[in-house]
Amino acid sequence: MKDLGMMHYFLGMEVWQNADGIFLRQGKYAVEIMNRFRMMGCMTTPMASNLKLLSGASLDSVDATMYR
């Protein structure tokens, strides 16, 4: 067996290792998918940007059809 050193990529995920722990990130994989399907200019926020969220709202006041 051969020691290849610290891991940088594993199954399409970026890997960072330091004294605090191991961190995984899928940014490179997401960019590759977006480039493959030519959608880099199509990224938008899927949620209304000025929507005010209320923590005490009851379930009856939510319109479920808006989220389906």
PQR file with spaces between the fields and no chain letter, atoms N, CA, C, O and H, PARSE charges and radii, in Angstrom:
ATOM       1  N    MET     1       0.815   -1.176    0.000 -0.4000 1.5000
ATOM       2  CA   MET     1       0.000    0.000    0.000 -0.0000 2.0000
ATOM       3  C    MET     1       0.864    1.247    0.000  0.5500 1.7000
ATOM       4  O    MET     1       2.018    1.215    0.428 -0.5500 1.4000
ATOM       5  N    LYS     2       0.318    2.310   -0.466 -0.4000 1.5000
ATOM       6  CA   LYS     2       1.062    3.549   -0.601 -0.0000 2.0000
ATOM       7  C    LYS     2       0.266    4.687    0.039  0.5500 1.7000
ATOM       8  O    LYS     2      -0.942    4.789   -0.173 -0.5500 1.4000
ATOM       9  H    LYS     2      -0.620    2.336   -0.814  0.4000 1.0000
ATOM      10  N    ASP     3       0.922    5.531    0.811 -0.4000 1.5000
ATOM      11  CA   ASP     3       0.280    6.687    1.420 -0.0000 2.0000
ATOM      12  C    ASP     3       0.283    7.818    0.400  0.5500 1.7000
ATOM      13  O    ASP     3       1.341    8.272   -0.035 -0.5500 1.4000
ATOM      14  H    ASP     3       1.904    5.448    0.984  0.4000 1.0000
ATOM      15  N    LEU     4      -0.915    8.269    0.024 -0.4000 1.5000
ATOM      16  CA   LEU     4      -1.044    9.324   -0.977 -0.0000 2.0000
ATOM      17  C    LEU     4      -1.171   10.713   -0.354  0.5500 1.7000
ATOM      18  O    LEU     4      -1.367   11.696   -1.069 -0.5500 1.4000
ATOM      19  H    LEU     4      -1.774    7.899    0.378  0.4000 1.0000
ATOM      20  N    GLY     5      -1.061   10.800    0.960 -0.4000 1.5000
ATOM      21  CA   GLY     5      -1.138   12.094    1.622 -0.0000 2.0000
ATOM      22  C    GLY     5      -2.566   12.462    1.971  0.5500 1.7000
ATOM      23  O    GLY     5      -3.451   11.607    2.004 -0.5500 1.4000
ATOM      24  H    GLY     5      -0.901   10.001    1.541  0.4000 1.0000
ATOM      25  N    MET     6      -2.780   13.730    2.227 -0.4000 1.5000
ATOM      26  CA   MET     6      -4.099   14.212    2.627 -0.0000 2.0000
ATOM      27  C    MET     6      -5.051   14.187    1.439  0.5500 1.7000
ATOM      28  O    MET     6      -4.650   14.450    0.306 -0.5500 1.4000
ATOM      29  H    MET     6      -2.061   14.424    2.200  0.4000 1.0000
ATOM      30  N    MET     7      -6.302   13.871    1.704 -0.4000 1.5000
ATOM      31  CA   MET     7      -7.325   13.785    0.673 -0.0000 2.0000
ATOM      32  C    MET     7      -7.822   15.193    0.335  0.5500 1.7000
ATOM      33  O    MET     7      -8.041   16.009    1.231 -0.5500 1.4000
ATOM      34  H    MET     7      -6.628   13.657    2.625  0.4000 1.0000
ATOM      35  N    HIS     8      -7.998   15.475   -0.961 -0.4000 1.5000
ATOM      36  CA   HIS     8      -8.515   16.767   -1.406 -0.0000 2.0000
ATOM      37  C    HIS     8      -9.882   16.634   -2.074  0.5500 1.7000
ATOM      38  O    HIS     8     -10.715   17.532   -1.949 -0.5500 1.4000
ATOM      39  H    HIS     8      -7.820   14.813   -1.689  0.4000 1.0000
ATOM      40  N    TYR     9     -10.123   15.539   -2.775 -0.4000 1.5000
ATOM      41  CA   TYR     9     -11.404   15.282   -3.437 -0.0000 2.0000
ATOM      42  C    TYR     9     -11.816   13.847   -3.183  0.5500 1.7000
ATOM      43  O    TYR     9     -10.982   12.943   -3.227 -0.5500 1.4000
ATOM      44  H    TYR     9      -9.447   14.809   -2.876  0.4000 1.0000
ATOM      45  N    PHE    10     -13.105   13.626   -2.914 -0.4000 1.5000
ATOM      46  CA   PHE    10     -13.625   12.285   -2.694 -0.0000 2.0000
ATOM      47  C    PHE    10     -15.064   12.242   -3.185  0.5500 1.7000
ATOM      48  O    PHE    10     -15.910   12.977   -2.678 -0.5500 1.4000
ATOM      49  H    PHE    10     -13.782   14.361   -2.878  0.4000 1.0000
ATOM      50  N    LEU    11     -15.353   11.393   -4.162 -0.4000 1.5000
ATOM      51  CA   LEU    11     -16.686   11.242   -4.743 -0.0000 2.0000
ATOM      52  C    LEU    11     -17.295   12.571   -5.174  0.5500 1.7000
ATOM      53  O    LEU    11     -18.485   12.806   -4.959 -0.5500 1.4000
ATOM      54  H    LEU    11     -14.665   10.795   -4.575  0.4000 1.0000
ATOM      55  N    GLY    12     -16.502   13.431   -5.771 -0.4000 1.5000
ATOM      56  CA   GLY    12     -16.989   14.709   -6.278 -0.0000 2.0000
ATOM      57  C    GLY    12     -17.067   15.805   -5.238  0.5500 1.7000
ATOM      58  O    GLY    12     -17.484   16.919   -5.555 -0.5500 1.4000
ATOM      59  H    GLY    12     -15.536   13.240   -5.946  0.4000 1.0000
ATOM      60  N    MET    13     -16.677   15.523   -4.005 -0.4000 1.5000
ATOM      61  CA   MET    13     -16.723   16.528   -2.946 -0.0000 2.0000
ATOM      62  C    MET    13     -15.323   17.009   -2.618  0.5500 1.7000
ATOM      63  O    MET    13     -14.366   16.234   -2.633 -0.5500 1.4000
ATOM      64  H    MET    13     -16.338   14.618   -3.748  0.4000 1.0000
ATOM      65  N    GLU    14     -15.214   18.297   -2.323 -0.4000 1.5000
ATOM      66  CA   GLU    14     -13.942   18.850   -1.867 -0.0000 2.0000
ATOM      67  C    GLU    14     -13.796   18.532   -0.384  0.5500 1.7000
ATOM      68  O    GLU    14     -14.766   18.606    0.370 -0.5500 1.4000
ATOM      69  H    GLU    14     -15.991   18.926   -2.311  0.4000 1.0000
ATOM      70  N    VAL    15     -12.594   18.181    0.028 -0.4000 1.5000
ATOM      71  CA   VAL    15     -12.341   17.790    1.416 -0.0000 2.0000
ATOM      72  C    VAL    15     -11.221   18.645    1.978  0.5500 1.7000
ATOM      73  O    VAL    15     -10.156   18.763    1.372 -0.5500 1.4000
ATOM      74  H    VAL    15     -11.806   18.121   -0.585  0.4000 1.0000
ATOM      75  N    TRP    16     -11.467   19.252    3.159 -0.4000 1.5000
ATOM      76  CA   TRP    16     -10.427   19.983    3.875 -0.0000 2.0000
ATOM      77  C    TRP    16     -10.248   19.327    5.229  0.5500 1.7000
ATOM      78  O    TRP    16     -11.222   19.061    5.934 -0.5500 1.4000
ATOM      79  H    TRP    16     -12.332   19.156    3.651  0.4000 1.0000
ATOM      80  N    GLN    17      -9.012   19.069    5.589 -0.4000 1.5000
ATOM      81  CA   GLN    17      -8.708   18.464    6.881 -0.0000 2.0000
ATOM      82  C    GLN    17      -7.788   19.393    7.649  0.5500 1.7000
ATOM      83  O    GLN    17      -6.771   19.851    7.126 -0.5500 1.4000
ATOM      84  H    GLN    17      -8.221   19.285    5.016  0.4000 1.0000
ATOM      85  N    ASN    18      -8.155   19.670    8.901 -0.4000 1.5000
ATOM      86  CA   ASN    18      -7.274   20.449    9.769 -0.0000 2.0000
ATOM      87  C    ASN    18      -7.495   19.990   11.204  0.5500 1.7000
ATOM      88  O    ASN    18      -8.187   18.999   11.434 -0.5500 1.4000
ATOM      89  H    ASN    18      -8.981   19.298    9.325  0.4000 1.0000
ATOM      90  N    ALA    19      -6.924   20.687   12.157 -0.4000 1.5000
ATOM      91  CA   ALA    19      -7.010   20.282   13.554 -0.0000 2.0000
ATOM      92  C    ALA    19      -8.440   20.348   14.097  0.5500 1.7000
ATOM      93  O    ALA    19      -8.771   19.626   15.038 -0.5500 1.4000
ATOM      94  H    ALA    19      -6.362   21.492   11.969  0.4000 1.0000
ATOM      95  N    ASP    20      -9.291   21.201   13.518 -0.4000 1.5000
ATOM      96  CA   ASP    20     -10.673   21.330   13.982 -0.0000 2.0000
ATOM      97  C    ASP    20     -11.571   20.211   13.487  0.5500 1.7000
ATOM      98  O    ASP    20     -12.602   19.940   14.104 -0.5500 1.4000
ATOM      99  H    ASP    20      -9.022   21.787   12.754  0.4000 1.0000
ATOM     100  N    GLY    21     -11.214   19.557   12.401 -0.4000 1.5000
ATOM     101  CA   GLY    21     -12.028   18.477   11.867 -0.0000 2.0000
ATOM     102  C    GLY    21     -11.901   18.356   10.367  0.5500 1.7000
ATOM     103  O    GLY    21     -10.990   18.910    9.753 -0.5500 1.4000
ATOM     104  H    GLY    21     -10.377   19.777   11.900  0.4000 1.0000
ATOM     105  N    ILE    22     -12.828   17.624    9.791 -0.4000 1.5000
ATOM     106  CA   ILE    22     -12.868   17.395    8.344 -0.0000 2.0000
ATOM     107  C    ILE    22     -14.081   18.133    7.794  0.5500 1.7000
ATOM     108  O    ILE    22     -15.186   17.989    8.318 -0.5500 1.4000
ATOM     109  H    ILE    22     -13.568   17.174   10.290  0.4000 1.0000
ATOM     110  N    PHE    23     -13.886   18.916    6.750 -0.4000 1.5000
ATOM     111  CA   PHE    23     -14.950   19.705    6.150 -0.0000 2.0000
ATOM     112  C    PHE    23     -15.172   19.246    4.716  0.5500 1.7000
ATOM     113  O    PHE    23     -14.216   19.079    3.958 -0.5500 1.4000
ATOM     114  H    PHE    23     -12.989   19.032    6.324  0.4000 1.0000
ATOM     115  N    LEU    24     -16.433   19.042    4.343 -0.4000 1.5000
ATOM     116  CA   LEU    24     -16.797   18.604    3.000 -0.0000 2.0000
ATOM     117  C    LEU    24     -17.582   19.717    2.316  0.5500 1.7000
ATOM     118  O    LEU    24     -18.364   20.423    2.953 -0.5500 1.4000
ATOM     119  H    LEU    24     -17.210   19.178    4.958  0.4000 1.0000
ATOM     120  N    ARG    25     -17.366   19.864    1.016 -0.4000 1.5000
ATOM     121  CA   ARG    25     -18.051   20.898    0.248 -0.0000 2.0000
ATOM     122  C    ARG    25     -18.352   20.357   -1.140  0.5500 1.7000
ATOM     123  O    ARG    25     -17.510   19.683   -1.734 -0.5500 1.4000
ATOM     124  H    ARG    25     -16.731   19.291    0.498  0.4000 1.0000
ATOM     125  N    GLN    26     -19.530   20.639   -1.665 -0.4000 1.5000
ATOM     126  CA   GLN    26     -19.924   20.163   -2.985 -0.0000 2.0000
ATOM     127  C    GLN    26     -19.959   21.273   -4.019  0.5500 1.7000
ATOM     128  O    GLN    26     -20.598   21.113   -5.059 -0.5500 1.4000
ATOM     129  H    GLN    26     -20.214   21.186   -1.183  0.4000 1.0000
ATOM     130  N    GLY    27     -19.297   22.389   -3.770 -0.4000 1.5000
ATOM     131  CA   GLY    27     -19.326   23.518   -4.690 -0.0000 2.0000
ATOM     132  C    GLY    27     -18.794   23.178   -6.063  0.5500 1.7000
ATOM     133  O    GLY    27     -19.401   23.555   -7.066 -0.5500 1.4000
ATOM     134  H    GLY    27     -18.779   22.520   -2.925  0.4000 1.0000
ATOM     135  N    LYS    28     -17.678   22.476   -6.137 -0.4000 1.5000
ATOM     136  CA   LYS    28     -17.077   22.122   -7.425 -0.0000 2.0000
ATOM     137  C    LYS    28     -18.004   21.201   -8.215  0.5500 1.7000
ATOM     138  O    LYS    28     -18.145   21.350   -9.429 -0.5500 1.4000
ATOM     139  H    LYS    28     -17.185   22.170   -5.322  0.4000 1.0000
ATOM     140  N    TYR    29     -18.629   20.255   -7.531 -0.4000 1.5000
ATOM     141  CA   TYR    29     -19.569   19.340   -8.176 -0.0000 2.0000
ATOM     142  C    TYR    29     -20.781   20.108   -8.724  0.5500 1.7000
ATOM     143  O    TYR    29     -21.223   19.847   -9.843 -0.5500 1.4000
ATOM     144  H    TYR    29     -18.515   20.134   -6.545  0.4000 1.0000
ATOM     145  N    ALA    30     -21.312   21.043   -7.949 -0.4000 1.5000
ATOM     146  CA   ALA    30     -22.470   21.830   -8.390 -0.0000 2.0000
ATOM     147  C    ALA    30     -22.127   22.678   -9.606  0.5500 1.7000
ATOM     148  O    ALA    30     -22.928   22.778  -10.536 -0.5500 1.4000
ATOM     149  H    ALA    30     -20.953   21.255   -7.040  0.4000 1.0000
ATOM     150  N    VAL    31     -20.948   23.287   -9.611 -0.4000 1.5000
ATOM     151  CA   VAL    31     -20.522   24.107  -10.756 -0.0000 2.0000
ATOM     152  C    VAL    31     -20.341   23.241  -11.996  0.5500 1.7000
ATOM     153  O    VAL    31     -20.691   23.665  -13.097 -0.5500 1.4000
ATOM     154  H    VAL    31     -20.298   23.206   -8.857  0.4000 1.0000
ATOM     155  N    GLU    32     -19.794   22.021  -11.835 -0.4000 1.5000
ATOM     156  CA   GLU    32     -19.635   21.122  -12.979 -0.0000 2.0000
ATOM     157  C    GLU    32     -20.993   20.749  -13.580  0.5500 1.7000
ATOM     158  O    GLU    32     -21.139   20.707  -14.802 -0.5500 1.4000
ATOM     159  H    GLU    32     -19.510   21.676  -10.940  0.4000 1.0000
ATOM     160  N    ILE    33     -21.975   20.482  -12.734 -0.4000 1.5000
ATOM     161  CA   ILE    33     -23.317   20.147  -13.219 -0.0000 2.0000
ATOM     162  C    ILE    33     -23.934   21.341  -13.947  0.5500 1.7000
ATOM     163  O    ILE    33     -24.517   21.186  -15.021 -0.5500 1.4000
ATOM     164  H    ILE    33     -21.857   20.517  -11.742  0.4000 1.0000
ATOM     165  N    MET    34     -23.805   22.530  -13.360 -0.4000 1.5000
ATOM     166  CA   MET    34     -24.358   23.731  -13.994 -0.0000 2.0000
ATOM     167  C    MET    34     -23.687   23.996  -15.339  0.5500 1.7000
ATOM     168  O    MET    34     -24.361   24.378  -16.296 -0.5500 1.4000
ATOM     169  H    MET    34     -23.332   22.655  -12.488  0.4000 1.0000
ATOM     170  N    ASN    35     -22.377   23.801  -15.428 -0.4000 1.5000
ATOM     171  CA   ASN    35     -21.671   23.989  -16.700 -0.0000 2.0000
ATOM     172  C    ASN    35     -22.081   22.945  -17.728  0.5500 1.7000
ATOM     173  O    ASN    35     -22.245   23.264  -18.905 -0.5500 1.4000
ATOM     174  H    ASN    35     -21.829   23.490  -14.650  0.4000 1.0000
ATOM     175  N    ARG    36     -22.248   21.700  -17.292 -0.4000 1.5000
ATOM     176  CA   ARG    36     -22.603   20.619  -18.210 -0.0000 2.0000
ATOM     177  C    ARG    36     -23.930   20.897  -18.911  0.5500 1.7000
ATOM     178  O    ARG    36     -24.084   20.600  -20.096 -0.5500 1.4000
ATOM     179  H    ARG    36     -22.115   21.441  -16.336  0.4000 1.0000
ATOM     180  N    PHE    37     -24.880   21.463  -18.185 -0.4000 1.5000
ATOM     181  CA   PHE    37     -26.196   21.736  -18.761 -0.0000 2.0000
ATOM     182  C    PHE    37     -26.380   23.196  -19.162  0.5500 1.7000
ATOM     183  O    PHE    37     -27.502   23.646  -19.392 -0.5500 1.4000
ATOM     184  H    PHE    37     -24.754   21.705  -17.223  0.4000 1.0000
ATOM     185  N    ARG    38     -25.262   23.941  -19.246 -0.4000 1.5000
ATOM     186  CA   ARG    38     -25.240   25.340  -19.666 -0.0000 2.0000
ATOM     187  C    ARG    38     -26.264   26.180  -18.905  0.5500 1.7000
ATOM     188  O    ARG    38     -27.085   26.867  -19.513 -0.5500 1.4000
ATOM     189  H    ARG    38     -24.350   23.576  -19.059  0.4000 1.0000
ATOM     190  N    MET    39     -26.212   26.125  -17.577 -0.4000 1.5000
ATOM     191  CA   MET    39     -27.178   26.834  -16.742 -0.0000 2.0000
ATOM     192  C    MET    39     -26.518   27.800  -15.756  0.5500 1.7000
ATOM     193  O    MET    39     -27.146   28.203  -14.777 -0.5500 1.4000
ATOM     194  H    MET    39     -25.545   25.567  -17.083  0.4000 1.0000
ATOM     195  N    MET    40     -25.261   28.175  -16.002 -0.4000 1.5000
ATOM     196  CA   MET    40     -24.566   29.057  -15.057 -0.0000 2.0000
ATOM     197  C    MET    40     -25.247   30.419  -14.947  0.5500 1.7000
ATOM     198  O    MET    40     -25.184   31.035  -13.884 -0.5500 1.4000
ATOM     199  H    MET    40     -24.751   27.848  -16.798  0.4000 1.0000
ATOM     200  N    GLY    41     -25.887   30.906  -15.991 -0.4000 1.5000
ATOM     201  CA   GLY    41     -26.559   32.193  -15.944 -0.0000 2.0000
ATOM     202  C    GLY    41     -27.997   32.108  -15.448  0.5500 1.7000
ATOM     203  O    GLY    41     -28.698   33.119  -15.413 -0.5500 1.4000
ATOM     204  H    GLY    41     -25.938   30.405  -16.855  0.4000 1.0000
ATOM     205  N    CYS    42     -28.443   30.914  -15.066 -0.4000 1.5000
ATOM     206  CA   CYS    42     -29.844   30.714  -14.684 -0.0000 2.0000
ATOM     207  C    CYS    42     -30.054   30.636  -13.178  0.5500 1.7000
ATOM     208  O    CYS    42     -31.171   30.372  -12.734 -0.5500 1.4000
ATOM     209  H    CYS    42     -27.873   30.093  -15.094  0.4000 1.0000
ATOM     210  N    MET    43     -29.031   30.855  -12.392 -0.4000 1.5000
ATOM     211  CA   MET    43     -29.170   30.705  -10.953 -0.0000 2.0000
ATOM     212  C    MET    43     -29.959   31.865  -10.364  0.5500 1.7000
ATOM     213  O    MET    43     -29.615   33.031  -10.559 -0.5500 1.4000
ATOM     214  H    MET    43     -28.123   31.069  -12.753  0.4000 1.0000
ATOM     215  N    THR    44     -31.009   31.532   -9.650 -0.4000 1.5000
ATOM     216  CA   THR    44     -31.823   32.527   -8.966 -0.0000 2.0000
ATOM     217  C    THR    44     -32.153   32.024   -7.563  0.5500 1.7000
ATOM     218  O    THR    44     -31.990   30.841   -7.263 -0.5500 1.4000
ATOM     219  H    THR    44     -31.289   30.585   -9.492  0.4000 1.0000
ATOM     220  N    THR    45     -32.610   32.919   -6.723 -0.4000 1.5000
ATOM     221  CA   THR    45     -33.031   32.537   -5.390 -0.0000 2.0000
ATOM     222  C    THR    45     -34.453   31.984   -5.487  0.5500 1.7000
ATOM     223  O    THR    45     -35.332   32.670   -6.009 -0.5500 1.4000
ATOM     224  H    THR    45     -32.743   33.880   -6.966  0.4000 1.0000
ATOM     225  N    PRO    46     -34.709   30.755   -4.997 -0.5600 1.5000
ATOM     226  CA   PRO    46     -36.032   30.162   -5.145  0.2800 2.0000
ATOM     227  C    PRO    46     -37.065   30.699   -4.160  0.5500 1.7000
ATOM     228  O    PRO    46     -38.180   30.181   -4.101 -0.5500 1.4000
ATOM     229  N    MET    47     -36.723   31.712   -3.395 -0.4000 1.5000
ATOM     230  CA   MET    47     -37.619   32.246   -2.380 -0.0000 2.0000
ATOM     231  C    MET    47     -37.745   33.753   -2.565  0.5500 1.7000
ATOM     232  O    MET    47     -36.809   34.411   -3.020 -0.5500 1.4000
ATOM     233  H    MET    47     -35.817   32.132   -3.443  0.4000 1.0000
ATOM     234  N    ALA    48     -38.880   34.280   -2.218 -0.4000 1.5000
ATOM     235  CA   ALA    48     -39.071   35.729   -2.301 -0.0000 2.0000
ATOM     236  C    ALA    48     -38.055   36.416   -1.393  0.5500 1.7000
ATOM     237  O    ALA    48     -37.884   36.019   -0.240 -0.5500 1.4000
ATOM     238  H    ALA    48     -39.640   33.746   -1.849  0.4000 1.0000
ATOM     239  N    SER    49     -37.386   37.436   -1.901 -0.4000 1.5000
ATOM     240  CA   SER    49     -36.310   38.070   -1.143 -0.0000 2.0000
ATOM     241  C    SER    49     -36.802   38.979   -0.029  0.5500 1.7000
ATOM     242  O    SER    49     -36.071   39.198    0.938 -0.5500 1.4000
ATOM     243  H    SER    49     -37.525   37.758   -2.837  0.4000 1.0000
ATOM     244  N    ASN    50     -38.003   39.514   -0.126 -0.4000 1.5000
ATOM     245  CA   ASN    50     -38.523   40.432    0.896 -0.0000 2.0000
ATOM     246  C    ASN    50     -39.606   39.795    1.750  0.5500 1.7000
ATOM     247  O    ASN    50     -40.371   40.512    2.395 -0.5500 1.4000
ATOM     248  H    ASN    50     -38.596   39.336   -0.911  0.4000 1.0000
ATOM     249  N    LEU    51     -39.695   38.474    1.773 -0.4000 1.5000
ATOM     250  CA   LEU    51     -40.714   37.775    2.536 -0.0000 2.0000
ATOM     251  C    LEU    51     -40.400   37.855    4.025  0.5500 1.7000
ATOM     252  O    LEU    51     -39.276   37.561    4.431 -0.5500 1.4000
ATOM     253  H    LEU    51     -39.074   37.892    1.249  0.4000 1.0000
ATOM     254  N    LYS    52     -41.365   38.246    4.840 -0.4000 1.5000
ATOM     255  CA   LYS    52     -41.177   38.325    6.284 -0.0000 2.0000
ATOM     256  C    LYS    52     -41.685   37.030    6.900  0.5500 1.7000
ATOM     257  O    LYS    52     -42.856   36.683    6.747 -0.5500 1.4000
ATOM     258  H    LYS    52     -42.278   38.485    4.510  0.4000 1.0000
ATOM     259  N    LEU    53     -40.809   36.318    7.593 -0.4000 1.5000
ATOM     260  CA   LEU    53     -41.172   35.056    8.224 -0.0000 2.0000
ATOM     261  C    LEU    53     -41.550   35.302    9.675  0.5500 1.7000
ATOM     262  O    LEU    53     -40.873   36.046   10.383 -0.5500 1.4000
ATOM     263  H    LEU    53     -39.858   36.599    7.717  0.4000 1.0000
ATOM     264  N    LEU    54     -42.626   34.679   10.110 -0.4000 1.5000
ATOM     265  CA   LEU    54     -43.100   34.827   11.487 -0.0000 2.0000
ATOM     266  C    LEU    54     -42.916   33.500   12.221  0.5500 1.7000
ATOM     267  O    LEU    54     -43.318   32.451   11.717 -0.5500 1.4000
ATOM     268  H    LEU    54     -43.176   34.074    9.535  0.4000 1.0000
ATOM     269  N    SER    55     -42.324   33.542   13.385 -0.4000 1.5000
ATOM     270  CA   SER    55     -42.080   32.305   14.123 -0.0000 2.0000
ATOM     271  C    SER    55     -43.332   31.799   14.824  0.5500 1.7000
ATOM     272  O    SER    55     -43.439   30.597   15.067 -0.5500 1.4000
ATOM     273  H    SER    55     -41.998   34.394   13.794  0.4000 1.0000
ATOM     274  N    GLY    56     -44.283   32.662   15.158 -0.4000 1.5000
ATOM     275  CA   GLY    56     -45.467   32.253   15.890 -0.0000 2.0000
ATOM     276  C    GLY    56     -46.684   32.017   15.020  0.5500 1.7000
ATOM     277  O    GLY    56     -47.795   31.946   15.546 -0.5500 1.4000
ATOM     278  H    GLY    56     -44.197   33.639   14.960  0.4000 1.0000
ATOM     279  N    ALA    57     -46.526   31.893   13.718 -0.4000 1.5000
ATOM     280  CA   ALA    57     -47.665   31.721   12.820 -0.0000 2.0000
ATOM     281  C    ALA    57     -48.289   30.342   13.009  0.5500 1.7000
ATOM     282  O    ALA    57     -47.573   29.357   13.192 -0.5500 1.4000
ATOM     283  H    ALA    57     -45.624   31.950   13.290  0.4000 1.0000
ATOM     284  N    SER    58     -49.603   30.268   12.968 -0.4000 1.5000
ATOM     285  CA   SER    58     -50.284   28.976   13.100 -0.0000 2.0000
ATOM     286  C    SER    58     -50.266   28.252   11.757  0.5500 1.7000
ATOM     287  O    SER    58     -50.057   28.868   10.712 -0.5500 1.4000
ATOM     288  H    SER    58     -50.184   31.068   12.820  0.4000 1.0000
ATOM     289  N    LEU    59     -50.483   26.955   11.793 -0.4000 1.5000
ATOM     290  CA   LEU    59     -50.468   26.161   10.569 -0.0000 2.0000
ATOM     291  C    LEU    59     -51.651   26.474    9.668  0.5500 1.7000
ATOM     292  O    LEU    59     -51.567   26.271    8.457 -0.5500 1.4000
ATOM     293  H    LEU    59     -50.653   26.454   12.642  0.4000 1.0000
ATOM     294  N    ASP    60     -52.750   26.963   10.227 -0.4000 1.5000
ATOM     295  CA   ASP    60     -53.938   27.262    9.430 -0.0000 2.0000
ATOM     296  C    ASP    60     -53.724   28.436    8.483  0.5500 1.7000
ATOM     297  O    ASP    60     -54.378   28.510    7.443 -0.5500 1.4000
ATOM     298  H    ASP    60     -52.818   27.128   11.211  0.4000 1.0000
ATOM     299  N    SER    61     -52.827   29.349    8.818 -0.4000 1.5000
ATOM     300  CA   SER    61     -52.648   30.551    8.004 -0.0000 2.0000
ATOM     301  C    SER    61     -51.696   30.344    6.826  0.5500 1.7000
ATOM     302  O    SER    61     -51.485   31.271    6.044 -0.5500 1.4000
ATOM     303  H    SER    61     -52.295   29.289    9.663  0.4000 1.0000
ATOM     304  N    VAL    62     -51.126   29.166    6.684 -0.4000 1.5000
ATOM     305  CA   VAL    62     -50.177   28.893    5.604 -0.0000 2.0000
ATOM     306  C    VAL    62     -50.922   28.329    4.404  0.5500 1.7000
ATOM     307  O    VAL    62     -51.686   27.372    4.537 -0.5500 1.4000
ATOM     308  H    VAL    62     -51.298   28.413    7.319  0.4000 1.0000
ATOM     309  N    ASP    63     -50.702   28.919    3.228 -0.4000 1.5000
ATOM     310  CA   ASP    63     -51.292   28.430    1.988 -0.0000 2.0000
ATOM     311  C    ASP    63     -50.375   27.358    1.414  0.5500 1.7000
ATOM     312  O    ASP    63     -49.339   27.686    0.835 -0.5500 1.4000
ATOM     313  H    ASP    63     -50.081   29.695    3.120  0.4000 1.0000
ATOM     314  N    ALA    64     -50.731   26.093    1.561 -0.4000 1.5000
ATOM     315  CA   ALA    64     -49.871   24.980    1.156 -0.0000 2.0000
ATOM     316  C    ALA    64     -49.668   24.936   -0.348  0.5500 1.7000
ATOM     317  O    ALA    64     -48.645   24.425   -0.803 -0.5500 1.4000
ATOM     318  H    ALA    64     -51.572   25.827    2.032  0.4000 1.0000
ATOM     319  N    THR    65     -50.608   25.453   -1.141 -0.4000 1.5000
ATOM     320  CA   THR    65     -50.478   25.393   -2.592 -0.0000 2.0000
ATOM     321  C    THR    65     -49.335   26.281   -3.085  0.5500 1.7000
ATOM     322  O    THR    65     -48.808   26.054   -4.174 -0.5500 1.4000
ATOM     323  H    THR    65     -51.440   25.868   -0.771  0.4000 1.0000
ATOM     324  N    MET    66     -48.952   27.277   -2.310 -0.4000 1.5000
ATOM     325  CA   MET    66     -47.854   28.167   -2.700 -0.0000 2.0000
ATOM     326  C    MET    66     -46.507   27.420   -2.729  0.5500 1.7000
ATOM     327  O    MET    66     -45.597   27.808   -3.462 -0.5500 1.4000
ATOM     328  H    MET    66     -49.380   27.462   -1.425  0.4000 1.0000
ATOM     329  N    TYR    67     -46.388   26.360   -1.939 -0.4000 1.5000
ATOM     330  CA   TYR    67     -45.119   25.651   -1.807 -0.0000 2.0000
ATOM     331  C    TYR    67     -45.095   24.324   -2.550  0.5500 1.7000
ATOM     332  O    TYR    67     -44.110   23.593   -2.447 -0.5500 1.4000
ATOM     333  H    TYR    67     -47.128   26.045   -1.344  0.4000 1.0000
ATOM     334  N    ARG    68     -46.121   23.992   -3.280 -0.4000 1.5000
ATOM     335  CA   ARG    68     -46.158   22.709   -3.993 -0.0000 2.0000
ATOM     336  C    ARG    68     -45.701   22.859   -5.413  0.5500 1.7000
ATOM     337  O    ARG    68     -45.669   21.880   -6.157 -0.5500 1.4000
ATOM     338  H    ARG    68     -46.921   24.587   -3.364  0.4000 1.0000
